[in-house]
Amino acid sequence: MTTARLKDKVALITGGASGIGAGVAAVFAREGAHVVLGDLDVEAAERLATSMREAGQLATGVRLDVTSRASIDEAYATIERLVGVPDVLVNNAGISTVRDFLDISDQDWDTMMNVNVKGVLLTTQRVLPGMIERGSGRIVNISSMAGKQGLPRLAHYCASKFAVIGLTQSLAFEVAAHNITVNAVCPGVVRTPLWDDASKGILNDLEGEKGWRSFVDGIPLGRPQSAEDMGEACLFFASDAASNITGESMNVSGGQQVH
């Protein structure tokens, strides 16, 4: 059912071409937003945007490397020219790998932090001034249930997602006076390319389907989460329904995490 809760809003979604980002885009577009799919894989972003436009929705694909200020500046200029200043920013772009603690290399650590934490910093720093000037805005950061509880063989990933929650809370205080809210969504188990990629998917290090089932079996509601589940949570934070909520980190984990 369409209720147009984001009618006339421009929403930038990083990592928007697939996985959770694509799920968020589908929900936002359904609610009337013009979604901008920012992704390092610009061809995938443009393909998805084209299919959404063919379905009568508003969508634009742009190349966006969240670790590069130059790339973010270029993408922002394109967005501003084509559709206007973003009203909503969803910092979704992220990566994950599985490593024993003693095997985490400098490159593993730096790459994880650059994408998962610095990417949030850089993208938000570019989008935020326009929100401040307008006197309104919604920022939603994608953390993880691993941003609230450490997990074995994921120390570098957990550290990055804990950092996203800390950043979320700190920024929420700083921009509240400008009518800008900053919240985080903490996904549970969502089957995305981060899990399944043939060369880099984390299931390669978790015994494949056996590893997947070990995660799903711990969910009280009995099913994994979907990308659209994350989209619905992001929609809540982006909509007027959450206008008096900021600095929060909401679990969407089927009860697997309740704090």
C-alpha positions, 0 to 999 in steps of 0.5 A, spaced: 500 500 500 502 506 498 501 512 503 506 517 499 510 518 506 516 521 502 512 524 497 517 530 494 523 528 498 530 526 495 533 520 498 540 518 497 542 511 499 549 509 499 550 502 496 544 502 493 544 498 487 544 491 491 542 488 498 539 492 503 540 498 499 536 496 494 531 494 499 531 501 502 530 504 495 524 499 493 520 502 500 522 509 499 520 509 492 513 506 493 512 512 498 513 517 493 521 519 494 526 520 488 531 515 490 538 516 488 542 510 488 549 511 490 554 506 488 561 504 486 558 499 481 555 505 477 552 500 472 548 496 477 545 502 480 543 505 473 540 498 471 536 498 478 534 505 477 532 504 470 527 498 472 524 502 477 523 508 472 520 503 468 515 501 474 513 508 474 518 510 480 523 516 481 530 513 481 537 516 479 543 512 479 550 515 480 557 513 481 559 514 488 565 511 492 564 513 499 571 513 501 573 518 496 571 526 498 572 527 490 567 522 488 562 524 493 563 531 491 562 529 484 556 525 485 553 530 490 554 535 484 550 531 479 544 529 484 543 537 486 543 538 478 538 533 476 534 532 482 536 537 488 539 537 495 537 530 499 532 531 504 534 524 507 541 520 507 541 513 508 548 511 509 548 503 507 554 502 503 558 497 507 563 491 507 564 485 511 569 479 512 571 474 517 578 473 520 581 470 526 583 476 531 590 474 530 589 474 522 586 481 521 591 485 517 593 492 517 589 492 510 583 488 513 582 493 518 584 499 514 579 497 508 573 496 513 574 502 517 574 506 510 568 503 508 564 502 514 566 508 518 569 513 514 564 512 508 559 515 513 563 521 515 565 523 509 558 522 505 554 525 511 559 531 511 557 533 504 550 532 505 549 535 512 550 543 510 544 543 505 540 540 511 542 545 516 541 551 511 534 548 509 533 547 517 530 539 516 533 533 514 533 525 516 540 521 516 539 514 517 546 510 518 546 502 517 549 499 523 548 492 525 547 487 531 554 486 531 555 494 533 552 492 539 555 485 541 561 483 539 562 476 535 567 471 534 572 472 528 568 479 526 572 483 531 574 488 525 567 488 523 564 489 530 569 495 531 566 499 525 559 498 526 560 500 534 563 506 531 557 507 527 553 507 533 557 512 536 557 517 530 550 516 530 549 518 537 554 524 537 551 527 531 544 527 533 546 532 539 550 536 534 544 537 529 538 537 533 537 544 533 537 544 526 531 539 526 535 534 523 534 527 526 540 522 526 538 514 527 541 507 526 538 501 524 541 495 526 540 489 521 540 482 524 541 476 518 540 479 511 542 474 506 545 479 501 551 479 496 555 480 503 554 473 504 554 470 498 559 473 493 563 467 490 570 470 492 568 475 498 562 472 501 562 471 508 559 464 507 566 462 504 569 462 511 563 460 515 561 453 512 556 455 507 549 453 508 551 450 515 554 457 517 547 460 514 543 456 518 547 457 525 545 464 524 538 463 522 536 458 528 538 463 533 532 468 531 526 467 535 521 469 530 524 464 526 526 467 519 531 471 517 530 478 515 529 481 508 532 487 505 525 490 505 525 489 513 530 494 513 527 499 508 521 499 513 525 501 519 529 506 515 522 509 512 520 510 519 526 514 521 525 518 515 518 519 515 514 524 520 512 519 524 519 519 527 520 527 527 521 526 535 526 521 535 534 522 534 540 518 536 537 511 537 539 505 534 533 500 532 534 492 532 531 489 526 533 482 528 527 478 529 528 478 536 535 475 536 538 482 539 533 486 544 538 491 547 
